[in-house]
Every structure is written in C-alpha cells, then in structure tokens.
Amino acid sequence: MAVSPSVLGKVLEVFERNFRDRGELGASISIWWNGAELLSQGQGWCEREKLRPWTEKTLVPVYSATKVPAAATLLTALESRGLSAETAVREVASSCATAKFSHLLSHQCGLPILDQAADVFDHAAVVAAIEAQIPSWNLGSGHGYHPRTYGALTDESVRRLTGKMLGIYWQERIAEPLALDFWIGLPESEWTRVARLYPGKADKSDLADGFYQQLTTQGTFTRRAFSSPRGLHAIHEMNESRAWAAGLPALGGLGTASALAKFYQAAMGTIESPLSEMVRKSLATQQCSGDDRVLLRPTAFTCGAQQDPCDVFGKKIRQIYGPSLSAFGHPGAGGSHGLGDPESGISFAYVMNQMDLSVMPGVKCMEMVAALFEEL
C-alpha cells in the first residue's frame, strides 16, 4: 500500500506541532517506501543560542538506535567467515561462552551489569570485566536489555572476526556502499555538523514510572545495568568529540534521519545492499519476548532489533513500530527512533537534540508514527 500525500501531510503537521507546542529545538524526520525517500524534513536549531540552523544533513548522537546497525555489522562479519547467528559465541570469543550469537544479540546472555569496574572508553578493560562476570540469570530463563555491555560484546566479536573495530567495519562494508551518513566513530572532518544535545526534564508520568524510579535509585539492578561500564552518563559528555569518535556500538552512533531510515530499507531488502538474506532474516526474526529484567516492562527482541510485544491473544500491547507484527527497529535515549515495516515497505526515522526522559519514544515521535500508519 502506497503512502499517500495526505498521510505525509499529517506526519508533517505533528512535526510542526512539536516545535510549536512541545519544545522541540532541532529535529529531522525521514520516510521511505519501497526504496524511495518520500519525505525528508529538518528544521530548528543546533543549539539554544540559535547559532547554526538545523538542516536535513545535521548529525546528532542517537544513543541506542545504534544497536541495529551494530547488529547488522556483526552478522555481516559472521557471514564473511561462513558463520551465522546460530554459531556458538565460544567459536569466536570467550564471553557468553555457552550462548549462540542469536542469544547475545537478543539480550539473553545475562550480562547487563559488571561487578568489575571498567571505563566505557577502555575496550580491553570492559571485555575483561565481561569475561569475569557471573551471568545474572541462566541462559534460557529470560532476557534483559543490555544497554551498555552490548557494545563491547558486539565490538569484540567483530574485532576477532575481522581484525577491525566494529565502527570501521560498518563504514567499509555497509555505510559506504549504501552512502549512509551514519557513523559509529565520527571522523574529525564531520565534527562541525554535530548538533548539541540537551537533557530532558522529568514530569509526573516519568516520576511515576517504575523503570524511572529504579533507574534513579542507587544500587538497583536497572541502575547498575545503565551504569555498566561507567562513563558517558551525563549529557554534556555526549556533546564532546571524544564520545563521537570512540565508535561505541551500544550508544555512540551519530547520523541523519535520512540515513537511519535508508538503513532500514536495506534491512528489509527493498533496496540493493550489502546485507544478505541471512542478515536481513536475523534482524527481523523474533528471538525472545516477555518481561524484561532491566527495562521492567514486556519487550521483544530479534537479533539486534526490538519488536512490539504481544499479549496472550497475539495483539500488540503497544505500537512503537506501527500495527504490523513483522515491524522492527530501535529507539535511542531521549527520543530518537528508527523502524522498518516489511509488510508495507515503509521505514521511518526521527532524530532530535531536545531529549525526553522516557526509555521508550515519547509523544513527539509516537504521534508521527501513528499518523504514518493510520491508513494501513
């Protein structure tokens, strides 16, 4: 089903209302359908002082929206060695030694927290801490989001498979062939294009949310997961070039909305790309669903992406990725979002610099997603 001009108009209405009524500072959206970009819009400012206008080519950190490109990179590296998501991790790395890569990529390994202190910028120390860590649950007994350790788990595997950092392999094998303006390790030549991030403020709904309460309480499992490894916890740290250049696969990606939405076209197979059928199938096939031990709500994961979880009747309990059961994607802290819907051929991405606090996309984004899929 084609995306009509009226639907695009409704999405733009929400986009404009975000600036008018919801404190949006700078933001971009992109909508693709069956290989063609139908809408690319960017407006606002890169900083509150209004020194640089925000354009469609403005780069901004997208935090965990990086995880699906990172997963695609690891899957591509595995395939280059004749391996797959069903390969045992122990054939490549010693972390998650009893698991398959499908478990690692879908947050089932039980390694979201680290008892051994390690800095997020010290890859070797983080890997050592992971290898020394006793899993928080047994494989097969559930799942829990690995907000930060996911980066070292995927990066170390790619390094052992290819001899290159994940971000470099991503750039060479996927981003450059697709001409994607999305980086996991931003070169200095692009630093002037990066918008400044601003932290969100808590409202009553945030304060009442069980996840947020656990996140802000010292010593809780959720807080420990979001603090392992340590570093890059303050928003101002993500506005420093050190964070942009580090190439952190769990949270360090920067890009445009257009690039992120185009990536999902490749992940769905609607455009020619380096992503093989095996990689695309792995990104789109659900591996686990149920109560998340870290996010404290039902979640569902493929090999690297999220899907909307369903109730016992098979009905979605939320529609972050639209109405289709086959849709997948990933949000990023503060509100950035990317998704692909193989059923309709639609992909969507939203990036911004005025952050929200919610762990899931907020009203600014969700109203656009609802408008996009309203006629489907």
C-alpha positions as CSV (number, residue, x, y, z in Angstrom):
1,M,0.0,0.0,0.0
2,A,1.5,3.4,-1.0
3,V,1.9,6.2,1.4
4,S,-0.4,8.9,0.3
5,P,0.4,12.7,0.3
6,S,-2.3,13.2,2.9
7,V,-0.5,10.8,5.3
8,L,2.7,12.6,4.7
9,G,0.9,15.9,5.4
10,K,-0.4,14.5,8.7
11,V,3.1,13.5,9.8
12,L,4.4,16.9,8.9
13,E,1.6,18.5,11.0
14,V,2.7,16.6,14.0
15,F,6.4,17.5,13.3
16,E,5.5,21.2,13.1
17,R,3.3,21.0,16.3
18,N,6.3,19.6,18.2
19,F,8.2,22.8,17.5
20,R,5.1,25.0,18.3
21,D,3.8,23.2,21.4
22,R,6.3,20.7,22.7
23,G,9.6,22.5,23.0
24,E,11.3,20.9,20.0
25,L,14.6,22.6,19.3
26,G,16.1,20.9,16.3
27,A,14.9,17.7,14.6
28,S,14.7,15.7,11.4
29,I,12.4,13.1,10.1
30,S,12.6,10.8,7.1
31,I,10.1,8.4,5.5
32,W,10.9,5.9,2.8
33,W,8.7,3.5,1.0
34,N,9.8,0.6,-1.2
35,G,13.2,2.0,-2.0
36,A,12.3,5.7,-2.4
37,E,12.5,8.6,0.1
38,L,9.1,10.2,0.2
39,L,9.8,12.8,2.9
40,S,13.0,14.3,4.4
41,Q,12.4,17.3,6.7
42,G,14.8,19.1,9.1
43,Q,14.3,22.3,10.9
44,G,15.1,24.2,14.1
45,W,18.5,24.9,15.6
46,C,21.6,23.0,16.6
47,E,21.9,24.9,19.9
48,R,19.7,27.1,22.0
49,E,21.7,30.1,21.2
50,K,20.5,29.7,17.5
51,L,24.0,29.9,16.1
52,R,23.5,27.1,13.5
53,P,20.3,26.3,11.7
54,W,19.3,22.6,11.8
55,T,19.2,21.0,8.3
56,E,18.5,17.6,6.9
57,K,22.2,17.0,7.0
58,T,22.7,17.8,10.7
59,L,24.3,15.0,12.6
60,V,23.2,14.1,16.2
61,P,24.0,11.3,18.6
62,V,21.2,8.7,18.6
63,Y,22.3,6.5,21.5
64,S,20.8,3.0,21.4
65,A,19.3,3.5,17.9
66,T,22.9,2.5,17.0
67,K,22.3,-1.1,18.2
68,V,20.6,-2.3,15.0
69,P,23.3,-1.1,12.6
70,A,25.8,-2.6,15.1
71,A,24.0,-5.9,15.0
72,A,23.9,-5.9,11.2
73,T,27.7,-5.3,11.2
74,L,28.3,-8.3,13.5
75,L,26.0,-10.5,11.4
76,T,27.8,-9.4,8.3
77,A,31.2,-10.2,9.9
78,L,30.0,-13.6,10.9
79,E,28.8,-14.4,7.4
80,S,32.1,-13.3,6.0
81,R,33.7,-16.3,7.9
82,G,31.0,-18.8,7.0
83,L,29.2,-18.4,10.3
84,S,25.7,-17.2,11.4
85,A,23.6,-16.1,14.3
86,E,23.3,-19.8,15.3
87,T,27.0,-20.1,15.7
88,A,28.2,-20.6,19.3
89,V,29.9,-17.5,20.7
90,R,32.7,-19.6,22.0
91,E,33.9,-20.2,18.5
92,V,34.8,-16.5,18.3
93,A,35.0,-15.0,21.8
94,S,35.1,-16.2,25.4
95,S,32.2,-14.0,26.7
96,C,28.7,-15.5,26.6
97,A,30.6,-18.8,26.2
98,T,27.5,-21.1,26.5
99,A,25.4,-19.0,24.1
100,K,24.8,-18.6,20.4
101,F,25.2,-15.2,18.8
102,S,21.4,-15.1,18.5
103,H,21.3,-15.1,22.3
104,L,24.0,-12.4,22.5
105,L,22.2,-10.1,20.0
106,S,18.8,-10.5,21.7
107,H,19.9,-9.7,25.2
108,Q,19.6,-13.2,26.7
109,C,23.2,-13.7,27.9
110,G,22.6,-12.3,31.4
111,L,25.5,-9.8,31.2
112,P,23.9,-6.4,31.5
113,I,25.8,-5.5,34.7
114,L,29.5,-5.6,35.6
115,D,30.9,-6.1,39.1
116,Q,34.4,-5.3,38.0
117,A,34.9,-1.6,37.3
118,A,35.7,-0.6,33.7
119,D,35.6,2.6,31.8
120,V,33.4,2.7,28.7
121,F,36.4,4.1,26.7
122,D,38.7,1.3,27.7
123,H,37.6,-1.6,25.5
124,A,40.0,-4.1,26.8
125,A,39.0,-3.4,30.4
126,V,35.3,-3.8,29.6
127,V,35.9,-7.1,27.8
128,A,37.9,-8.4,30.8
129,A,35.1,-7.3,33.1
130,I,32.5,-9.1,31.0
131,E,34.6,-12.3,30.8
132,A,35.0,-12.2,34.6
133,Q,31.3,-11.6,35.2
134,I,29.0,-14.3,36.5
135,P,25.7,-14.0,34.5
136,S,22.8,-12.6,36.3
137,W,20.5,-15.3,35.0
138,N,20.8,-18.7,33.3
139,L,20.6,-18.9,29.6
140,G,17.1,-19.8,28.6
141,S,15.5,-18.3,31.7
142,G,14.5,-14.9,30.3
143,H,16.0,-11.8,28.9
144,G,17.0,-8.3,30.0
145,Y,18.2,-5.3,28.0
146,H,22.0,-4.9,27.9
147,P,22.1,-1.1,27.4
148,R,25.9,-0.7,27.5
149,T,27.7,-4.0,27.7
150,Y,26.0,-4.8,24.3
151,G,28.6,-2.5,22.7
152,A,31.7,-4.4,23.9
153,L,30.0,-7.8,23.3
154,T,29.4,-6.9,19.6
155,D,32.6,-4.9,19.1
156,E,34.9,-7.6,20.5
157,S,33.3,-10.3,18.3
158,V,33.8,-8.1,15.2
159,R,37.4,-7.4,16.1
160,R,38.1,-11.1,16.5
161,L,36.4,-12.0,13.2
162,T,37.8,-9.2,11.1
163,G,40.7,-7.6,12.9
164,K,38.9,-4.2,12.8
165,M,36.8,-2.2,15.2
166,L,33.0,-2.6,14.6
167,G,32.7,1.0,13.5
168,I,35.4,0.7,10.9
169,Y,33.9,-2.5,9.5
170,W,30.4,-0.9,9.5
171,Q,31.8,2.0,7.5
172,E,33.6,-0.1,5.0
173,R,31.1,-2.9,4.4
174,I,27.7,-1.3,4.9
175,A,27.7,2.6,5.3
176,E,29.9,3.4,2.4
177,P,28.3,1.1,-0.2
178,L,24.9,2.4,0.8
179,A,26.1,6.1,1.1
180,L,24.7,6.3,4.6
181,D,25.5,9.4,6.6
182,F,25.6,7.4,9.8
183,W,28.8,6.8,11.8
184,I,29.9,4.6,14.6
185,G,33.1,6.5,15.2
186,L,32.8,10.0,13.7
187,P,35.9,11.4,11.8
188,E,37.1,14.8,12.8
189,S,36.2,16.2,9.4
190,E,32.5,15.8,10.3
191,W,32.6,17.2,13.9
192,T,31.3,20.7,12.8
193,R,28.0,19.1,11.7
194,V,27.0,17.7,15.1
195,A,24.1,19.3,17.0
196,R,24.3,19.9,20.7
197,L,22.1,17.6,22.9
198,Y,20.0,19.0,25.8
199,P,18.7,16.8,28.6
200,G,15.0,16.3,29.2
201,K,13.1,17.3,32.4
202,A,11.1,14.8,34.4
203,D,7.3,15.2,34.5
204,K,4.8,13.4,36.7
205,S,4.5,10.4,34.3
206,D,8.3,9.9,34.4
207,L,8.4,10.0,38.2
208,A,5.6,7.5,38.5
209,D,7.1,5.0,36.1
210,G,8.6,2.0,37.8
211,F,11.6,1.9,35.5
212,Y,12.5,5.5,36.1
213,Q,12.2,5.0,39.9
214,Q,14.6,2.1,39.6
215,L,16.9,3.9,37.3
216,T,17.3,6.8,39.7
217,T,17.7,4.6,42.8
218,Q,21.3,3.7,43.8
219,G,22.1,0.0,43.7
220,T,19.1,-1.3,41.8
221,F,19.6,-3.8,39.1
222,T,18.3,-1.4,36.4
223,R,20.6,1.4,37.6
224,R,23.6,-0.9,37.6
225,A,22.8,-2.0,34.1
226,F,22.7,1.5,32.8
227,S,26.0,2.3,34.7
228,S,28.0,-0.7,33.3
229,P,30.5,0.1,32.1
230,R,31.0,3.5,33.7
231,G,31.3,6.8,31.9
232,L,29.2,8.9,29.5
233,H,26.3,9.2,31.9
234,A,25.9,13.0,31.7
235,I,24.5,14.5,28.5
236,H,27.3,17.1,28.4
237,E,29.8,14.2,27.9
238,M,27.9,13.2,24.7
239,N,28.5,16.7,23.4
240,E,32.2,16.1,23.4
241,S,34.2,14.9,20.3
242,R,35.8,12.1,22.4
243,A,32.4,10.4,22.6
244,W,31.6,10.9,18.9
245,A,35.0,9.5,17.8
246,A,35.0,6.5,20.1
247,G,32.9,4.2,18.0
248,L,30.8,2.8,20.8
249,P,28.3,0.3,19.2
250,A,25.7,0.3,22.0
251,L,25.2,4.1,22.2
252,G,27.8,6.0,20.2
253,G,26.3,6.3,16.7
254,L,25.6,9.7,15.0
255,G,23.7,10.2,11.9
256,T,20.9,11.9,10.0
257,A,17.2,10.7,9.9
258,S,17.5,10.0,6.2
259,A,20.5,7.7,6.7
260,L,18.8,5.8,9.5
261,A,15.6,5.3,7.6
262,K,17.5,4.2,4.5
263,F,19.4,1.7,6.6
264,Y,16.0,0.1,7.4
265,Q,15.2,-0.1,3.7
266,A,18.3,-2.1,3.3
267,A,17.5,-4.2,6.4
268,M,14.1,-5.1,4.8
269,G,15.6,-5.8,1.4
270,T,13.7,-3.1,-0.5
271,I,16.9,-1.6,-1.9
272,E,20.0,-3.4,-3.2
273,S,22.6,-3.5,-0.4
274,P,25.4,-5.5,1.2
275,L,23.0,-7.0,3.7
276,S,22.4,-10.6,2.8
277,E,19.2,-12.6,3.2
278,M,20.7,-14.2,6.3
279,V,21.5,-10.8,7.9
280,R,18.0,-9.4,7.0
281,K,16.2,-12.5,8.3
282,S,18.2,-12.4,11.6
283,L,17.3,-8.7,12.1
284,A,13.6,-9.4,11.5
285,T,13.0,-12.7,13.3
286,Q,12.0,-12.6,16.9
287,Q,14.2,-14.4,19.4
288,C,12.6,-13.7,22.7
289,S,9.6,-11.9,24.3
290,G,8.4,-11.3,27.8
291,D,9.1,-9.4,31.0
292,D,12.4,-7.5,30.6
293,R,14.6,-7.8,33.7
294,V,16.2,-4.4,33.1
295,L,13.5,-2.3,31.4
296,L,10.8,-3.6,33.7
297,R,8.2,-4.0,31.1
298,P,7.4,-6.5,28.3
299,T,9.8,-6.4,25.5
300,A,10.6,-8.5,22.4
301,F,13.9,-8.7,20.6
302,T,15.2,-10.1,17.3
303,C,19.0,-10.4,16.7
304,G,19.6,-6.7,17.4
305,A,16.3,-5.0,17.0
306,Q,13.2,-4.5,19.1
307,Q,9.7,-5.5,18.1
308,D,6.4,-4.7,19.9
309,P,5.5,-7.4,22.4
310,C,2.0,-9.0,22.2
311,D,-0.5,-10.2,24.8
312,V,-1.7,-13.8,25.2
313,F,-4.1,-13.2,22.3
314,G,-1.4,-12.1,19.9
315,K,-2.4,-8.5,20.0
316,K,0.3,-5.8,20.3
317,I,0.4,-4.2,23.7
318,R,2.0,-1.0,22.2
319,Q,2.7,0.2,18.7
320,I,6.1,1.8,18.7
321,Y,6.7,0.1,15.4
322,G,3.3,0.5,13.9
323,P,0.5,-2.0,13.6
324,S,2.4,-4.8,11.7
325,L,3.6,-7.7,13.7
326,S,6.7,-8.0,11.5
327,A,7.9,-4.4,12.0
328,F,11.2,-3.9,13.9
329,G,13.5,-1.1,14.9
330,H,15.1,0.5,17.9
331,P,14.7,3.7,19.9
332,G,17.5,5.8,21.4
333,A,17.7,7.5,24.7
334,G,16.0,10.9,24.6
335,G,13.6,10.0,21.9
336,S,15.4,9.2,18.6
337,H,13.8,6.3,16.7
338,G,14.2,4.2,13.6
339,L,11.9,1.4,12.3
340,G,11.2,-0.7,9.3
341,D,7.9,-2.4,8.4
342,P,8.5,-5.2,5.8
343,E,4.7,-5.7,5.4
344,S,4.2,-2.2,4.0
345,G,7.7,-1.4,2.8
346,I,7.8,1.7,5.0
347,S,10.8,2.9,7.0
348,F,10.8,5.9,9.3
349,A,13.4,7.7,11.4
350,Y,13.3,10.7,13.8
351,V,16.3,12.4,15.4
352,M,16.4,15.5,17.6
353,N,18.5,17.3,20.2
354,Q,16.0,18.3,22.8
355,M,15.8,15.0,24.7
356,D,12.9,13.4,26.7
357,L,13.5,11.2,29.7
358,S,11.3,8.2,28.7
359,V,13.2,5.0,27.9
360,M,10.7,4.5,25.0
361,P,9.9,7.1,22.3
362,G,7.7,9.9,23.6
363,V,4.7,11.7,22.3
364,K,6.7,13.8,19.8
365,C,7.7,10.7,17.9
366,M,4.7,8.4,18.6
367,E,2.2,10.8,17.2
368,M,4.2,10.8,13.9
369,V,4.3,7.0,13.8
370,A,0.6,6.8,14.5
371,A,-0.1,9.3,11.7
372,L,2.1,7.4,9.3
373,F,0.4,4.1,9.8
374,E,-3.1,5.5,10.3
375,E,-4.5,4.3,6.9
376,L,-2.8,0.9,7.0
